[in-house]
Amino acid sequence: MIFTTLEDKMSPILAKQTDLNAVRVAIHQPNYLPYIGFFQKMALVDVFVILDVVQFSKDSYTQRTKIRTKDGWMWLTIPIEKKYYFKPIKDIYLPQDKKWFKKHKLSIISNYSKYKFIDDKFIDEYYSCQGNFKKLHEFNEYGIFYLKDKFRIKTRIVRASELNIDEKLKSSDLLVDIVKKVEGDIYISGSGGKNYMDTKKFLINKIKLKYFEFKPMEYPQRWNGFEPYMSAIDLLFNVGEPNENMFFW
């Protein structure tokens, strides 16, 4: 199933209580060719903030993604140098050795070349070795904006690093400050936020807190069986762009 409704994308409480006149905000790290849920959440809000000021985490989705293969799936991992571990994402540089560019490109081509909607031009441009990308967030953002446009999502994108955020703020204090900086009324968090956010801080600042719960949607894949949580390029290359008869969000 590739058709979703507002109720499918959010918990029943969120779907019923969302104030359509309020400014809805979501915040997420700049992941590498993110999965579908990343864009579902983006499509729900008015402002989507790329969280590039927090510490880079090794083996997180800012560094790797999953693509479909005949045998199931595989990781595409960017080999970030150890000297950049624990630094802010915005300060992480891509490896000078560009062999991984070729490896990732060939992995995508070998597994998706026979897909009906593969975008060869994008793959060539994205994995060019002409030095267009210096930093990790620049490379990841290119893929994010490409998929955003293909999925026809109109949400405004803002980088946290452009909001004059207090670098000392952490966790809930950081999220609250970001939402306030973009004049948000509702913060839509991933369901994992329930485990660490201080909900009182949102209440004190008159910010409504809602939760997005991703529900994998099954769509046609080339290989037998269905693998969820793939990079969103899997959906795009299998099904194509949305149109008046088909939508994803």
QUIZICOR-V514174 format. One record per helix or strand of 2 or more residues. SS is the DSSP state (~ for helix, > for strand). FROM is the first residue (numbers start at 1). LEN is the number of residues. If there is no record, write none. Layout:
BEGIN
ss-><SS;SS>
from-><FROM;FROM>
len-><LEN;LEN>
END
This chain:
BEGIN
ss-><~;~;>;~;>;>;>;~;~;~;~;~;>;~;~;>;~;~;>;~>
from-><6;12;24;36;47;64;72;82;89;99;120;136;156;160;171;186;191;199;208;232>
len-><4;6;5;9;4;6;6;3;3;14;7;15;4;3;11;5;5;6;5;8>
END
